[in-house]
Amino acid sequence: VKVAGDILPTYQDISFNLNFPTKKIGTFNLFGVGGSRLADFNTDPDWSETITENEVDKSKTGIVGLKHMVFLGKNSYLKSVASASINDYNYSYNHIESSTTRPQYSENSLRRNLRFSSFFHHKFSARHSLRSGLIFSQLHSEYLSKTDESVTLRNSQDINGNTQQIQAYTQWKWRFNQNLSLTSGLHYIYYAFNDRQA
């Protein structure tokens, strides 16, 4: 099978999901998923008989987290999740001439996020329920691109920063009958990067 012409990427992935129930403090769930992709290929351009074009395109992504759920009586429970994720992407374009590699362009981006969420759910009756929660995210982003400046690659864009996002919400659901229900609520969000809230 050929993908995108003569390019045949290679893939790797892993996942796990482990449950740890307890008698008094609820159930813990450890989960994770990760994967990588690599495409490395050479082409002989029409405009040169001595230069080979080389492109490398690779990425890695993954998330690992811990989930906890505990019942607080017959009609209420508390559910919380803490997780860390990463997304790493790299691309390079080079000229190869007489076994010498001359970089022409490269691009690298990296995102690392930490997240904690928790919500409380209470069921007043078969028709009436309430859910309230909080979500906190720590966001880190890096981006670097370089272009050819005759001899060496020079930075054309260089971004590196951290920010936070906070969300809080409450949701009320009323079921009139088996076919009709009403959901209403409030949602607050604050984004520290530009100090905006809504």
C-alpha positions in Angstrom: 0.0 0.0 0.0 1.4 3.4 -1.0 0.4 6.5 0.9 0.8 9.9 -0.7 2.8 8.6 -3.7 5.9 6.6 -2.6 5.7 7.6 1.0 5.0 4.7 3.4 4.9 6.1 7.0 5.6 3.9 10.0 3.3 3.9 13.0 3.6 2.8 16.6 1.0 3.0 19.4 0.2 1.8 22.9 -2.7 2.1 25.2 -3.7 0.9 28.7 -6.7 1.1 31.0 -6.5 -0.2 34.6 -9.2 -0.2 37.2 -8.6 -0.2 41.0 -11.9 -0.5 42.9 -11.9 0.1 46.7 -14.5 -0.6 49.3 -14.7 2.8 50.9 -13.1 5.5 48.8 -14.4 4.7 45.4 -12.8 3.5 42.1 -9.5 4.6 40.6 -8.9 4.3 36.9 -5.4 4.7 35.4 -5.4 5.2 31.7 -3.1 6.2 28.9 -2.7 6.2 25.1 0.2 7.2 22.9 1.3 7.0 19.3 4.1 8.0 16.9 4.3 8.4 13.1 7.4 8.7 10.9 7.7 9.4 7.1 11.3 9.8 5.7 11.6 9.9 2.0 13.9 11.1 -0.8 13.0 12.4 -4.3 15.1 13.3 -7.4 13.8 16.7 -8.6 13.6 17.6 -12.3 15.6 20.8 -11.9 18.8 19.2 -10.7 20.8 16.0 -11.6 23.0 16.2 -8.5 20.7 17.2 -5.7 18.3 14.8 -3.9 15.4 16.3 -1.9 14.9 14.8 1.5 11.8 15.3 3.7 11.3 14.0 7.2 7.8 14.3 8.8 7.3 12.9 12.3 5.0 13.3 15.2 4.3 11.9 18.7 1.3 12.2 20.8 0.2 10.8 24.2 -2.0 11.3 27.2 -1.9 9.7 30.7 -4.3 10.3 33.5 -5.9 9.2 36.7 -9.7 9.1 37.1 -11.5 8.8 40.5 -15.2 8.2 41.1 -16.9 7.9 44.5 -20.5 7.7 45.5 -21.7 10.0 48.2 -24.9 8.4 49.1 -27.5 6.7 46.9 -28.2 9.6 44.6 -24.9 11.5 44.5 -21.3 11.0 43.2 -18.1 12.9 42.7 -16.0 12.3 39.6 -12.5 13.7 39.1 -9.8 13.4 36.4 -6.2 14.5 36.4 -4.3 14.1 33.1 -1.1 15.2 31.2 -0.9 15.3 27.5 1.8 16.0 24.9 1.8 16.6 21.1 5.2 16.9 19.4 5.5 17.5 15.6 8.7 17.9 13.6 9.2 18.5 9.9 12.4 19.1 7.9 13.3 19.6 4.2 16.9 19.2 3.1 19.0 19.1 0.0 21.5 16.2 -0.3 24.4 16.7 -2.6 27.6 14.5 -2.7 26.6 12.9 0.7 26.3 16.4 2.2 23.0 17.5 3.7 22.1 21.1 3.5 19.0 22.1 5.5 16.4 24.2 3.7 13.5 24.4 6.1 12.4 23.0 9.5 9.4 23.3 11.7 8.9 22.1 15.2 5.9 22.5 17.5 5.3 21.1 21.0 2.2 21.3 23.2 2.2 20.0 26.8 -1.0 20.3 28.8 -1.9 19.5 32.4 -5.6 19.3 33.2 -7.7 18.7 36.3 -11.5 18.4 36.3 -14.0 17.5 38.9 -17.8 17.5 39.1 -20.5 16.7 41.6 -23.7 15.0 40.4 -26.9 14.8 42.4 -30.1 13.1 41.3 -33.1 14.6 43.2 -35.6 12.3 41.5 -36.0 10.3 38.3 -36.8 13.5 36.5 -34.6 16.1 38.3 -30.8 16.2 38.4 -28.1 18.8 39.1 -24.4 18.7 38.0 -21.7 21.3 39.0 -18.0 21.2 38.2 -14.6 22.9 37.8 -11.9 22.5 35.1 -8.4 23.8 35.4 -5.9 23.6 32.5 -2.2 24.5 32.4 -1.2 25.0 28.8 2.3 25.1 27.4 3.1 25.8 23.7 6.3 26.0 21.7 6.7 26.7 18.0 10.0 27.2 16.0 10.4 27.4 12.3 13.7 27.9 10.4 14.5 28.8 6.8 17.6 28.7 4.7 19.9 31.7 4.8 22.4 30.4 2.3 24.7 28.8 4.9 22.7 27.9 8.0 19.1 27.8 9.0 17.9 31.0 10.7 14.9 31.4 13.0 11.8 32.8 11.2 9.3 32.2 14.0 10.1 31.4 17.7 7.2 31.1 20.1 7.4 29.7 23.7 4.8 30.3 26.4 2.6 29.2 29.2 -0.9 30.1 30.2 -3.9 28.9 32.2 -7.6 28.3 31.6 -10.2 28.0 34.3 -13.8 26.9 33.8 -16.7 26.5 36.2 -20.2 25.4 35.4 -23.5 24.2 36.8 -26.1 22.3 34.9 -29.7 21.5 35.7 -31.8 18.8 33.9 -35.5 18.3 34.0 -37.1 15.4 32.2 -40.8 16.1 31.5 -41.4 12.6 30.0 -39.6 9.9 28.1 -39.3 11.9 24.9 -38.9 15.5 26.2 -36.3 17.0 28.6 -34.9 20.5 29.4 -31.3 21.2 30.2 -30.2 24.7 31.4 -27.2 26.1 33.2 -24.3 28.5 33.6 -20.8 28.3 32.3 -17.9 30.6 33.3 -14.5 30.6 31.5 -11.3 32.6 32.2 -8.3 32.6 29.8 -5.2 34.0 31.4 -3.3 34.5 28.2 -5.3 37.6 27.2 -7.0 38.1 30.6 -10.5 37.5 29.1 -13.5 35.9 30.8 -17.0 35.0 29.7 
